[in-house]
């Protein structure tokens, strides 16, 4: 399989390279640039010296058409304008940005404040929550966002089985700084983040409509959610903690049974009954999502916790998982890394 990456110099792109490098089905990886054509990739990233000592290539329709799969790991507003111009009958596109996730392009404009992709192209894109979506036949896949992946994997079995009241959902999520990308800003400056935790995009995060859309899509329920995001002083990882009232008569045993029903055969979802074992360092560098639930009998509410690596399960890893599923490879191919625990 011949693979291309547009946006290889970002953190998501670098993770794609790291994971695809050991994928047995990948014959070659072409790295594209919009501004540094001819520059040696290893000169930009010396940790890849001896591995990727070849020049970045210009993005052309002819070059793209030679590839079986192209991953786009670009900032919001880029791939939605680029991909319709390079799309062809042969190549499959897996987009890691948010440009193709929201089916209503008016919602995209409202939440992302960017020019949307053409509606016809958005309509072609299949939302790729790997554990819940059959992507058979897809030519364009919208890879889910990092926060939505952590949130949806932990909530969907309970919503689908009508075990919790989704209309009262409150979700508190925290992410490492790498989720903000590799372009420096005051908000991601070392002195601003070290020994500090901060909330951001209060009630305005662009992943809110994505989570709501996916809940409606997979669980058949439609309602607004309360979703808060925070930056914590670590490089990678997400922990999402959700709170919801239980439906009458539901027990903690029922909740774990729902997870077993949907995830017993899913290799990357691990359900843990010991809360002390749920931590971002248990999944760092991997495509795992760890989930824990705990019922508070006093309030009749459940606390639902999930952890992922935002750059892997929340981006590059899930994108490769989608590629594996789409092309009929083993779902775990290229994704069996042991967590980087320390």
N, C-alpha and C positions, 0 to 999 in steps of 0.2 A: 504494500500500500504506500502510495506517495502522498505525503502530508505537507501542508503549508501553514504557516502562522503569520497572521497580520497583527502587529502589536507585540512582537516578541521581546521588545526591550522593557516592557512593563513587568510588574511582579507576576501577574497571571501568565504572561507569555513565558517568563523564565520557568515557572512551575510546569507549564506544558512541555517545555524542552526537557526538563529533568525527568518527567514521568514517561514521555514518549521515547526517550533515548533507550530505554530498556524494554520497550514494547516489541514483542517478537514478530508482530505483523507489519511493523513500520519499516519500509525499505529506505526511505529518505525523508528529510525534513528541510523544506525551503523556508527561509526567513525573509519576510518582506518589510520594506520601509517606505515611508512617504517622503522622507527628507534626507536620508543618509545612504543613498544608493552607492554601492561599491565599498563602503566602510566594512572592515573586518569585525565580525560580531565579537570575537574573543578580545579585540582591542577595547571594546566597550565594557566587556565583562570578563576580566582576566581569570576568573575562576573556571572559565570554559576553554582556556588555552589548551591546545592539543586535542580538543574535542570538537570545537566549532570555529576552526580557523578558515572560514570562508566568508565572502562578501555578502552583505545584505542586497536583496534584489528589489527592483522597482515593481510596483503593483500594476500589472497589465492583464487584460482579459485573456490574452494568449497564454501567459504564464500560469494563470489560475486554472485555465481549462485543461492543463496537463496533469492536474492533481486530483486525487480521489476525494480528499477531505481538506477543507481549509477552516482553521479555527481563527476567529477574530476576537482578539483580546484588546480592545481599543476603548478609549474614553467614551462616555455617552455622547451621542450625536454624530459619531464618525461612521460606524458600520451601517447604520440605517440609510446613510446617503451613498455609501460606497458599494455595498453588496448588490443592489439592483442593477448596477452598471457592469458588474463582472460575473453575474450569475450565468450559468450555462447548464446544459442538459446532463453533463457528466459529473460535475463536482457537487459534493454535499458540503453545506456550510453549517458550522456550529458556532453560534455567536455568544460570547461570554459577557457582552455589555447588556444594558437594559433596553436597547433600542427596539427589540422585537418582542418583548415579553407582554406588554399591555395591548390587548386586542383593539381597544378604542384609542385611536391616535390622538383624540382630543385629550384623553387622560394623560397620555405621554407628554403632550405640550404643557399641561397644567402642573404635573409633578416634576418633570425633568427640565422644563424651561429650555427645551431644544427643539429644533425643527424635526418633525417626525419622519419616519420612513414612509414611503407610499403605502396607502392602505392595502392595496392589492398584494404587496410584498409581505406586509405584516400578516395578512390572512394565510399566506403560504407557510409561515413559521409555526412549528409545533412546539408547545411548551414542554421542556424536557426534564421534568422532575423524575429522575430515573427509576425510583422504586414504585412510581404510580402511573407512569405514562408509557404506553406501547408506541414506539416511534417508527414502527414498520412502515416503510415507504416514504418517510420524510426526506425531503431534500434540503430543508432549512430547519434547524433546531435552535430555539431560544433557550439557552442554558439559564436555569434559575439563578436568582441573586443569592448571595451568601446568607444574609439574614433569613430570607424566605425559606431556604433549604433547611436551616436549623429549626425554624418555627414549624414549618409544614410537616416535616417528618415526625415531629413529636406530637402534633395535634390531630392530624388527619384520621388516624384509626379511632380516636375517641369521638371525633365529630361524626365520622361515617357510621359508627355504631350507636349514635345518639346517647352517649354516656355523659356528656357535659353540655352545659348551656353556653353555646358559642356566642350568644348575643351579649354576654357579660365578660367576654375575654379581655384580660389585661396582660400585655406581653412586655417584659423588661429584658432588653438584650444588650450585651456588652461585647465589644470587638477590639482586637489588637489594631495597632496603628497601620499595619500594611493594608488594611481594608480601604484606606484613603488614597492608595496609589503611591507612586514614587515621585510625584512632583511636590516639592516642598511648599509648605504654607505655614502661617503662624500657628494654625491649629495643630499641625503635626510636628512642629519644631521640638527638638529634644528638651529644651529648657521649659517649654510649655506643658510637656506631657510627663516628664519624669516625676515620679512621686505625686502624680495627680490623676484623678478620674473626672471626666466631664461629660455632661449630657449635650447632645447636639440635635439639630433639626427637630425640635420638639413639635410633635403632631404634624410634621411636614415631611417626614422621610419618604423618599420615592419608592421604598419597598412596601409601603402601606397598601396601595392599590393592587400590587402584585399578590400579596398575601390574601387579600379579600377576594380577588379574582380566582385564585387557585382553590380557596375554600369552597367557593360556589361551584367550581368546575368538578372537584373530586368528591366533595361531601354534600353537594346539593343545597347548601345553605348560604344565604346572602345577608350580611349585616356589617356595619362598621366595627372596626377593632380599635382598641387603644394600644399604641405601639411606641415604646420609648427606646432610644438608642444611646449608648455611651461609649466613649473611648477609654480604654484602660492602658496603663503603661507596660504593654508587652507587644511583641512584634506581630504574632499571628495567633488566631484562635477566636472563637465565638462561644459564648455561653448565653443561651436564651431561656429565661424563666417565665413561664406562663401561669396564670391563675384563672380558674373558672369554677362556677358552682357545679356540683354534681346533680345529675337527674335523680329523681326519687328512687331509692332502693339500690343505687349503684355502689359497689364495694371496690376496694383496691384490687381485689382478685379479678374483678370484671375488667378493670383497666389493663392489667397485665395480660389477660386473655385476649384482649383486642390487639395488643401489640404482637402477641404470638400468632394471631390469625393472619396479620398482614405482613409480618416481617420474619417469620420463622425460616423462610427460604431466601431471605435477602442477605447477602454476605456482608454488606457494609453497615447494617444497622445492628447495634448491640444494645440490648435492654438490660439495665443493671438495677438490682434491687437494693444495693448498698449505696446510699447517697455519698458516702465518703470517697467512693471510687469515681465519682463523676467530676472530671476536671479537664481543662483544655490540654494539659500535658499528657493525657491519656490518648489523645488522637492527633497530636502534633505531627505534621508531615505525612498524614495518611488520609484515606478516603472514608474513614469510619465516621459514623454519627452515633454517639452514646446517649441513651435516654434513660431517665429515672422519673417515676411518679410517686407522690406521697399524698395520702388523704388526711385532711384535718377534720376529724369527726366533730370537733367543737363548732366549726363554722360551716361544715358540709361543703368545703371547697377542696379542690385538688391543686397541688403545685406540680408543675410539669417542667422538667429541666432537660435540656439537650445541649451537647457540645460538639463542635466540628472544628476543623481547620478551615478557616475562611478562604485560603488560597487553594486548597485541595478539594475537599467535598463541596466547599462553597464556590468553586470556580473550576480550575483546571482538571481536577480529579473527576468531578461529575461530568465534565465535557468529554473526557476520554471514556468514562463509563457509558455515556450515551453513544459514542462511536462504536464501542464494543457491542452493545445491544443492537444497534442499527445494522451492523454488518455481520451479525451472527457469530462473533467471537465469544470466547469465555468472558463473562462479565467482569472478572477480576484481572484480566490480562493487563499487565503493566501497572497494576495498582495494589500489589501485595506487600508494600513497604511496612516494616516494623515501625511503630511509633517512636519518635525521637523523644524519649521520656526525660532525659536530662541534657 
